[in-house]
Amino acid sequence: MKTYPTSTLEVLSVPNEQVSDLVRSMTADRSFSSLVHSINEDLMGRDRQKRELARNALSHLGFVE
């Protein structure tokens, strides 16, 4: 079993050139939605720094605002 990022900070540590393969692999393993849910929890939280990191992580994964 592959080890995937599970947090906002782990997503941000993935090199840009590996992001598309990561998303493809996590989608195939049906684990991508759990990761996005976790990032969205940070995005909706009260901590301003976590919200900013979550925005950056979603952008890093290819989501647009």
N, CA, C and O atoms as a printed pandas DataFrame, in Angstrom:
     atom_number atom_name residue_name chain_id  residue_number  x_coord  y_coord  z_coord
0              1         N          MET        A               1    0.842   -1.187    0.000
1              2        CA          MET        A               1    0.000    0.000    0.000
2              3         C          MET        A               1    0.885    1.247    0.000
3              4         O          MET        A               1    1.879    1.320    0.722
4              5         N          LYS        A               2    0.510    2.206   -0.808
5              6        CA          LYS        A               2    1.274    3.448   -0.907
6              7         C          LYS        A               2    0.984    4.353    0.281
7              8         O          LYS        A               2   -0.084    4.293    0.891
8              9         N          THR        A               3    1.962    5.190    0.590
9             10        CA          THR        A               3    1.773    6.196    1.627
10            11         C          THR        A               3    1.493    7.526    0.947
11            12         O          THR        A               3    2.288    8.013    0.143
12            13         N          TYR        A               4    0.362    8.097    1.281
13            14        CA          TYR        A               4   -0.059    9.357    0.691
14            15         C          TYR        A               4   -0.045   10.455    1.746
15            16         O          TYR        A               4   -0.090   10.173    2.944
16            17         N          PRO        A               5    0.016   11.706    1.301
17            18        CA          PRO        A               5   -0.099   12.804    2.264
18            19         C          PRO        A               5   -1.483   12.765    2.919
19            20         O          PRO        A               5   -2.481   12.406    2.293
20            21         N          THR        A               6   -1.507   13.143    4.189
21            22        CA          THR        A               6   -2.773   13.145    4.921
22            23         C          THR        A               6   -3.076   14.502    5.539
23            24         O          THR        A               6   -4.091   14.670    6.215
24            25         N          SER        A               7   -2.202   15.460    5.310
25            26        CA          SER        A               7   -2.405   16.776    5.916
26            27         C          SER        A               7   -2.040   17.873    4.928
27            28         O          SER        A               7   -1.405   17.634    3.900
28            29         N          THR        A               8   -2.455   19.061    5.268
29            30        CA          THR        A               8   -2.158   20.236    4.455
30            31         C          THR        A               8   -0.655   20.404    4.260
31            32         O          THR        A               8   -0.190   20.620    3.141
32            33         N          LEU        A               9    0.095   20.306    5.341
33            34        CA          LEU        A               9    1.548   20.494    5.245
34            35         C          LEU        A               9    2.208   19.406    4.405
35            36         O          LEU        A               9    3.150   19.681    3.660
36            37         N          GLU        A              10    1.722   18.184    4.520
37            38        CA          GLU        A              10    2.283   17.102    3.703
38            39         C          GLU        A              10    2.017   17.346    2.223
39            40         O          GLU        A              10    2.878   17.075    1.385
40            41         N          VAL        A              11    0.841   17.849    1.898
41            42        CA          VAL        A              11    0.525   18.172    0.500
42            43         C          VAL        A              11    1.494   19.224   -0.022
43            44         O          VAL        A              11    2.001   19.111   -1.138
44            45         N          LEU        A              12    1.746   20.235    0.779
45            46        CA          LEU        A              12    2.632   21.316    0.345
46            47         C          LEU        A              12    4.073   20.855    0.175
47            48         O          LEU        A              12    4.860   21.527   -0.491
48            49         N          SER        A              13    4.429   19.723    0.765
49            50        CA          SER        A              13    5.794   19.214    0.625
50            51         C          SER        A              13    5.981   18.352   -0.626
51            52         O          SER        A              13    7.104   17.961   -0.944
52            53         N          VAL        A              14    4.898   18.055   -1.328
53            54        CA          VAL        A              14    4.988   17.260   -2.558
54            55         C          VAL        A              14    5.552   18.142   -3.667
55            56         O          VAL        A              14    5.017   19.219   -3.930
56            57         N          PRO        A              15    6.629   17.697   -4.322
57            58        CA          PRO        A              15    7.189   18.495   -5.421
58            59         C          PRO        A              15    6.159   18.711   -6.538
59            60         O          PRO        A              15    5.361   17.822   -6.837
60            61         N          ASN        A              16    6.186   19.879   -7.137
61            62        CA          ASN        A              16    5.230   20.233   -8.198
62            63         C          ASN        A              16    5.136   19.180   -9.287
63            64         O          ASN        A              16    4.045   18.863   -9.760
64            65         N          GLU        A              17    6.275   18.639   -9.683
65            66        CA          GLU        A              17    6.278   17.684  -10.791
66            67         C          GLU        A              17    5.647   16.340  -10.417
67            68         O          GLU        A              17    5.419   15.512  -11.299
68            69         N          GLN        A              18    5.365   16.107   -9.156
69            70        CA          GLN        A              18    4.759   14.847   -8.722
70            71         C          GLN        A              18    3.271   14.975   -8.393
71            72         O          GLN        A              18    2.606   13.975   -8.125
72            73         N          VAL        A              19    2.757   16.186   -8.413
73            74        CA          VAL        A              19    1.374   16.413   -7.975
74            75         C          VAL        A              19    0.363   15.705   -8.872
75            76         O          VAL        A              19   -0.554   15.063   -8.359
76            77         N          SER        A              20    0.498   15.798  -10.175
77            78        CA          SER        A              20   -0.512   15.183  -11.051
78            79         C          SER        A              20   -0.537   13.667  -10.885
79            80         O          SER        A              20   -1.612   13.067  -10.882
80            81         N          ASP        A              21    0.623   13.045  -10.748
81            82        CA          ASP        A              21    0.661   11.599  -10.515
82            83         C          ASP        A              21    0.054   11.247   -9.162
83            84         O          ASP        A              21   -0.635   10.236   -9.026
84            85         N          LEU        A              22    0.315   12.081   -8.170
85            86        CA          LEU        A              22   -0.251   11.855   -6.839
86            87         C          LEU        A              22   -1.775   11.912   -6.890
87            88         O          LEU        A              22   -2.448   11.025   -6.366
88            89         N          VAL        A              23   -2.313   12.938   -7.511
89            90        CA          VAL        A              23   -3.770   13.084   -7.600
90            91         C          VAL        A              23   -4.367   11.897   -8.348
91            92         O          VAL        A              23   -5.379   11.339   -7.923
92            93         N          ARG        A              24   -3.762   11.519   -9.433
93            94        CA          ARG        A              24   -4.248   10.385  -10.228
94            95         C          ARG        A              24   -4.244    9.100   -9.389
95            96         O          ARG        A              24   -5.219    8.348   -9.385
96            97         N          SER        A              25   -3.155    8.864   -8.694
97            98        CA          SER        A              25   -3.017    7.660   -7.881
98            99         C          SER        A              25   -3.994    7.648   -6.706
99           100         O          SER        A              25   -4.627    6.631   -6.423
100          101         N          MET        A              26   -4.108    8.785   -6.028
101          102        CA          MET        A              26   -5.026    8.857   -4.890
102          103         C          MET        A              26   -6.478    8.736   -5.342
103          104         O          MET        A              26   -7.303    8.163   -4.630
104          105         N          THR        A              27   -6.791    9.263   -6.503
105          106        CA          THR        A              27   -8.147    9.144   -7.036
106          107         C          THR        A              27   -8.452    7.680   -7.348
107          108         O          THR        A              27   -9.538    7.187   -7.041
108          109         N          ALA        A              28   -7.496    6.997   -7.953
109          110        CA          ALA        A              28   -7.682    5.581   -8.275
110          111         C          ALA        A              28   -7.845    4.737   -7.014
111          112         O          ALA        A              28   -8.604    3.768   -7.006
112          113         N          ASP        A              29   -7.139    5.100   -5.957
113          114        CA          ASP        A              29   -7.231    4.372   -4.682
114          115         C          ASP        A              29   -8.395    4.846   -3.818
115          116         O          ASP        A              29   -8.615    4.331   -2.722
116          117         N          ARG        A              30   -9.125    5.817   -4.312
117          118        CA          ARG        A              30  -10.289    6.375   -3.620
118          119         C          ARG        A              30   -9.922    7.008   -2.275
119          120         O          ARG        A              30  -10.702    6.958   -1.324
120          121         N          SER        A              31   -8.737    7.599   -2.208
121          122        CA          SER        A              31   -8.312    8.259   -0.971
122          123         C          SER        A              31   -8.206    9.778   -1.131
123          124         O          SER        A              31   -7.954   10.490   -0.159
124          125         N          PHE        A              32   -8.397   10.267   -2.347
125          126        CA          PHE        A              32   -8.240   11.699   -2.600
126          127         C          PHE        A              32   -9.310   12.525   -1.897
127          128         O          PHE        A              32   -9.014   13.589   -1.354
128          129         N          SER        A              33  -10.538   12.050   -1.903
129          130        CA          SER        A              33  -11.618   12.831   -1.287
130          131         C          SER        A              33  -11.400   12.999    0.215
131          132         O          SER        A              33  -11.757   14.038    0.772
132          133         N          SER        A              34  -10.828   12.009    0.874
133          134        CA          SER        A              34  -10.532   12.132    2.310
134          135         C          SER        A              34   -9.503   13.218    2.558
135          136         O          SER        A              34   -9.615   13.984    3.515
136          137         N          LEU        A              35   -8.504   13.284    1.698
137          138        CA          LEU        A              35   -7.480   14.317    1.826
138          139         C          LEU        A              35   -8.093   15.701    1.619
139          140         O          LEU        A              35   -7.837   16.617    2.401
140          141         N          VAL        A              36   -8.886   15.853    0.585
141          142        CA          VAL        A              36   -9.510   17.148    0.305
142          143         C          VAL        A              36  -10.446   17.539    1.450
143          144         O          VAL        A              36  -10.516   18.710    1.822
144          145         N          HIS        A              37  -11.149   16.581    1.997
145          146        CA          HIS        A              37  -12.020   16.865    3.147
146          147         C          HIS        A              37  -11.198   17.400    4.318
147          148         O          HIS        A              37  -11.593   18.368    4.966
148          149         N          SER        A              38  -10.069   16.777    4.583
149          150        CA          SER        A              38   -9.193   17.219    5.672
150          151         C          SER        A              38   -8.689   18.643    5.438
151          152         O          SER        A              38   -8.663   19.460    6.358
152          153         N          ILE        A              39   -8.296   18.926    4.213
153          154        CA          ILE        A              39   -7.823   20.274    3.877
154          155         C          ILE        A              39   -8.965   21.279    4.017
155          156         O          ILE        A              39   -8.761   22.388    4.509
156          157         N          ASN        A              40  -10.162   20.894    3.588
157          158        CA          ASN        A              40  -11.324   21.784    3.715
158          159         C          ASN        A              40  -11.645   22.082    5.175
159          160         O          ASN        A              40  -12.096   23.182    5.496
160          161         N          GLU        A              41  -11.420   21.122    6.055
161          162        CA          GLU        A              41  -11.619   21.366    7.488
162          163         C          GLU        A              41  -10.702   22.501    7.950
163          164         O          GLU        A              41  -11.127   23.382    8.698
164          165         N          ASP        A              42   -9.442   22.473    7.501
165          166        CA          ASP        A              42   -8.517   23.559    7.836
166          167         C          ASP        A              42   -8.983   24.878    7.221
167          168         O          ASP        A              42   -8.900   25.933    7.849
168          169         N          LEU        A              43   -9.469   24.802    5.998
169          170        CA          LEU        A              43   -9.921   25.998    5.292
170          171         C          LEU        A              43  -11.099   26.668    6.000
171          172         O          LEU        A              43  -11.228   27.892    5.966
172          173         N          MET        A              44  -11.941   25.888    6.628
173          174        CA          MET        A              44  -13.134   26.413    7.286
174          175         C          MET        A              44  -12.904   26.733    8.766
175          176         O          MET        A              44  -13.805   27.230    9.442
176          177         N          GLY        A              45  -11.712   26.451    9.263
177          178        CA          GLY        A              45  -11.433   26.658   10.682
178          179         C          GLY        A              45  -11.195   28.117   11.043
179          180         O          GLY        A              45  -11.212   28.999   10.183
180          181         N          ARG        A              46  -10.975   28.350   12.312
181          182        CA          ARG        A              46  -10.772   29.704   12.826
182          183         C          ARG        A              46   -9.331   30.180   12.708
183          184         O          ARG        A              46   -9.075   31.384   12.700
184          185         N          ASP        A              47   -8.396   29.255   12.618
185          186        CA          ASP        A              47   -6.972   29.606   12.591
186          187         C          ASP        A              47   -6.605   30.183   11.221
187          188         O          ASP        A              47   -6.645   29.484   10.209
188          189         N          ARG        A              48   -6.249   31.461   11.210
189          190        CA          ARG        A              48   -5.948   32.159    9.950
190          191         C          ARG        A              48   -4.780   31.514    9.208
191          192         O          ARG        A              48   -4.824   31.387    7.984
192          193         N          GLN        A              49   -3.745   31.110    9.926
193          194        CA          GLN        A              49   -2.579   30.495    9.290
194          195         C          GLN        A              49   -2.950   29.154    8.650
195          196         O          GLN        A              49   -2.506   28.851    7.543
196          197         N          LYS        A              50   -3.757   28.356    9.338
197          198        CA          LYS        A              50   -4.195   27.076    8.766
198          199         C          LYS        A              50   -5.055   27.297    7.525
199          200         O          LYS        A              50   -4.963   26.548    6.552
200          201         N          ARG        A              51   -5.894   28.334    7.570
201          202        CA          ARG        A              51   -6.724   28.636    6.394
202          203         C          ARG        A              51   -5.857   28.984    5.193
203          204         O          ARG        A              51   -6.111   28.518    4.082
204          205         N          GLU        A              52   -4.843   29.797    5.414
205          206        CA          GLU        A              52   -3.950   30.194    4.316
206          207         C          GLU        A              52   -3.187   28.984    3.773
207          208         O          GLU        A              52   -3.049   28.828    2.560
208          209         N          LEU        A              53   -2.696   28.137    4.663
209          210        CA          LEU        A              53   -1.994   26.927    4.224
210          211         C          LEU        A              53   -2.934   26.011    3.448
211          212         O          LEU        A              53   -2.533   25.405    2.454
212          213         N          ALA        A              54   -4.173   25.909    3.895
213          214        CA          ALA        A              54   -5.156   25.078    3.196
214          215         C          ALA        A              54   -5.426   25.621    1.796
215          216         O          ALA        A              54   -5.517   24.851    0.840
216          217         N          ARG        A              55   -5.555   26.944    1.667
217          218        CA          ARG        A              55   -5.733   27.550    0.330
218          219         C          ARG        A              55   -4.552   27.202   -0.568
219          220         O          ARG        A              55   -4.725   26.842   -1.732
220          221         N          ASN        A              56   -3.361   27.313   -0.012
221          222        CA          ASN        A              56   -2.154   27.001   -0.781
222          223         C          ASN        A              56   -2.114   25.528   -1.176
223          224         O          ASN        A              56   -1.716   25.193   -2.292
224          225         N          ALA        A              57   -2.521   24.658   -0.272
225          226        CA          ALA        A              57   -2.514   23.222   -0.565
226          227         C          ALA        A              57   -3.506   22.889   -1.676
227          228         O          ALA        A              57   -3.185   22.123   -2.585
228          229         N          LEU        A              58   -4.704   23.457   -1.607
229          230        CA          LEU        A              58   -5.686   23.207   -2.666
230          231         C          LEU        A              58   -5.192   23.736   -4.007
231          232         O          LEU        A              58   -5.378   23.090   -5.038
232          233         N          SER        A              59   -4.574   24.887   -3.997
233          234        CA          SER        A              59   -3.995   25.439   -5.219
234          235         C          SER        A              59   -2.892   24.522   -5.746
235          236         O          SER        A              59   -2.799   24.279   -6.949
236          237         N          HIS        A              60   -2.070   24.023   -4.850
237          238        CA          HIS        A              60   -0.973   23.118   -5.214
238          239         C          HIS        A              60   -1.517   21.847   -5.879
239          240         O          HIS        A              60   -0.884   21.279   -6.770
240          241         N          LEU        A              61   -2.694   21.415   -5.431
241          242        CA          LEU        A              61   -3.321   20.220   -6.000
242          243         C          LEU        A              61   -4.048   20.506   -7.311
243          244         O          LEU        A              61   -4.528   19.584   -7.970
244          245         N          GLY        A              62   -4.131   21.788   -7.692
245          246        CA          GLY        A              62   -4.743   22.136   -8.968
246          247         C          GLY        A              62   -6.128   22.741   -8.878
247          248         O          GLY        A              62   -6.742   23.027   -9.906
248          249         N          PHE        A              63   -6.634   22.941   -7.669
249          250        CA          PHE        A              63   -7.935   23.589   -7.506
250          251         C          PHE        A              63   -7.763   25.093   -7.674
251          252         O          PHE        A              63   -6.742   25.660   -7.284
252          253         N          VAL        A              64   -8.758   25.721   -8.249
253          254        CA          VAL        A              64   -8.722   27.171   -8.422
254          255         C          VAL        A              64   -9.749   27.804   -7.498
255          256         O          VAL        A              64  -10.750   27.180   -7.145
256          257         N          GLU        A              65   -9.493   29.051   -7.108
257          258        CA          GLU        A              65  -10.431   29.756   -6.222
258          259         C          GLU        A              65  -11.620   30.251   -6.986
259          260         O          GLU        A              65  -12.514   30.868   -6.405
